[in-house]
Amino acid sequence: MLTFEVRTRDREQFVEITEQVRKALESARVRSGSVLVYVPHTTAGVTINENADPDVIHDMLLTLGRLVPKDAAGYRHTEGNSDSHVKASMMGSSCRVIVHEGRLVLGTWQGIYLCEFDGPRTRSVHVQFQRNDE
């Protein structure tokens, strides 16, 4: 397993981590298999989405904010970040990507994102590889 850190600057932010995952793949020298990208935090998540147009990330954060408002009536968690926990659960704490011929198998416009919902913070990202018989 390899780990790297990501510093976020905003309360809610998507940070593309595709390049860090690629570097981890290179150092692991996996030719065929898969990679698990995992974030061990209750107010952050991981997703794969478009990395060509930044408006997509804007629209995702806008929609998540409308679906799960920060100050919705009825929250009981006293830290004031109940929405962050809900959004992180909606995104999920991990994603898996196929590795073929030493490369991540992602679509033309896809990138891997750390999803911050309670920043700014320093987040850990764990990357674990599963090798296929080569």
Secondary structure per residue as TSV (DSSP state, phi and psi in degrees):
chain	resnum	aa	ss	phi	psi
A	1	M	-	360.0	138.6
A	2	L	E	-116.0	147.5
A	3	T	E	-131.0	139.7
A	4	F	E	-135.4	163.1
A	5	E	E	-110.7	149.8
A	6	V	E	-129.2	125.4
A	7	R	E	-95.5	126.0
A	8	T	-	-100.4	156.9
A	9	R	-	-114.3	-15.6
A	10	D	S	-122.4	164.9
A	11	R	S	-62.5	-44.6
A	12	E	S	-125.6	125.9
A	13	Q	E	-162.4	141.6
A	14	F	E	-105.0	125.2
A	15	V	E	-113.9	119.7
A	16	E	E	-70.6	128.1
A	17	I	-	-120.4	14.9
A	18	T	H	-55.9	-45.1
A	19	E	H	-65.1	-39.7
A	20	Q	H	-64.0	-37.8
A	21	V	H	-67.7	-39.9
A	22	R	H	-60.7	-43.2
A	23	K	H	-63.9	-39.8
A	24	A	H	-62.7	-40.4
A	25	L	H	-62.1	-44.7
A	26	E	H	-59.9	-44.5
A	27	S	H	-70.0	-27.2
A	28	A	H	-81.6	-17.0
A	29	R	T	55.3	42.2
A	30	V	-	-86.8	128.5
A	31	R	-	-97.2	-33.2
A	32	S	E	-148.8	135.5
A	33	G	E	148.8	-132.5
A	34	S	E	-154.5	165.3
A	35	V	E	-126.5	134.3
A	36	L	E	-103.4	126.1
A	37	V	E	-110.0	119.9
A	38	Y	E	-130.6	137.4
A	39	V	-	-116.7	116.2
A	40	P	-	-87.6	53.7
A	41	H	-	-134.5	146.6
A	42	T	T	-88.3	-8.5
A	43	T	T	-123.9	24.0
A	44	A	E	-141.4	157.7
A	45	G	E	-143.1	-172.8
A	46	V	E	-136.6	140.6
A	47	T	E	-149.6	165.3
A	48	I	E	-116.4	128.6
A	49	N	E	-158.9	-174.6
A	50	E	E	-62.8	136.0
A	51	N	-	-118.2	10.5
A	52	A	S	-92.3	-38.6
A	53	D	-	-116.2	111.8
A	54	P	H	-62.5	-15.9
A	55	D	H	-65.0	-25.9
A	56	V	H	-62.8	-45.5
A	57	I	H	-65.3	-42.7
A	58	H	H	-55.4	-47.7
A	59	D	H	-66.0	-36.2
A	60	M	H	-65.4	-46.0
A	61	L	H	-64.6	-38.9
A	62	L	H	-60.7	-45.9
A	63	T	H	-67.3	-43.4
A	64	L	H	-61.0	-39.3
A	65	G	H	-64.2	-35.7
A	66	R	H	-73.1	-39.4
A	67	L	H	-70.8	-37.2
A	68	V	S	-132.5	82.4
A	69	P	-	-67.1	148.0
A	70	K	T	-59.1	-44.5
A	71	D	T	-110.6	41.2
A	72	A	-	-63.9	141.0
A	73	A	T	-64.2	140.0
A	74	G	T	102.6	-11.5
A	75	Y	-	-60.6	140.1
A	76	R	-	-108.9	-23.1
A	77	H	-	-62.7	121.3
A	78	T	T	-77.6	-8.8
A	79	E	T	-79.0	-9.4
A	80	G	S	79.5	17.7
A	81	N	-	-127.6	31.3
A	82	S	H	-56.4	-40.8
A	83	D	H	-60.2	-34.8
A	84	S	H	-64.0	-41.1
A	85	H	H	-64.5	-42.5
A	86	V	H	-65.1	-46.7
A	87	K	H	-63.2	-40.3
A	88	A	H	-63.1	-40.3
A	89	S	H	-66.5	-35.8
A	90	M	H	-64.5	-38.7
A	91	M	H	-78.0	-35.5
A	92	G	-	95.5	156.0
A	93	S	S	-95.2	-1.5
A	94	S	E	-154.2	164.5
A	95	C	E	-147.4	154.6
A	96	R	E	-120.5	137.8
A	97	V	E	-128.1	136.6
A	98	I	E	-69.4	143.3
A	99	V	E	-114.9	126.1
A	100	H	E	-136.3	128.6
A	101	E	T	52.6	38.2
A	102	G	T	78.4	8.9
A	103	R	E	-124.8	149.9
A	104	L	E	-68.0	135.7
A	105	V	-	-94.6	94.1
A	106	L	-	-124.1	150.9
A	107	G	-	-66.6	165.3
A	108	T	T	-51.1	-40.5
A	109	W	T	-106.0	11.7
A	110	Q	E	-93.0	144.0
A	111	G	E	-139.6	160.5
A	112	I	E	-97.8	132.7
A	113	Y	E	-125.1	136.6
A	114	L	E	-82.2	129.9
A	115	C	E	-106.8	107.8
A	116	E	E	-92.2	130.6
A	117	F	S	-127.3	4.3
A	118	D	S	-150.6	45.5
A	119	G	-	-95.5	-171.3
A	120	P	S	-75.1	145.4
A	121	R	-	-152.0	171.5
A	122	T	E	-104.5	122.9
A	123	R	E	-113.0	144.5
A	124	S	E	-95.0	140.4
A	125	V	E	-125.0	121.9
A	126	H	E	-99.1	137.9
A	127	V	E	-126.1	121.3
A	128	Q	E	-126.0	137.6
A	129	F	E	-107.9	142.6
A	130	Q	E	-116.5	121.1
A	131	R	E	-92.4	140.0
A	132	N	-	-91.1	160.2
A	133	D	-	-62.7	128.5
A	134	E	-	-108.1	360.0
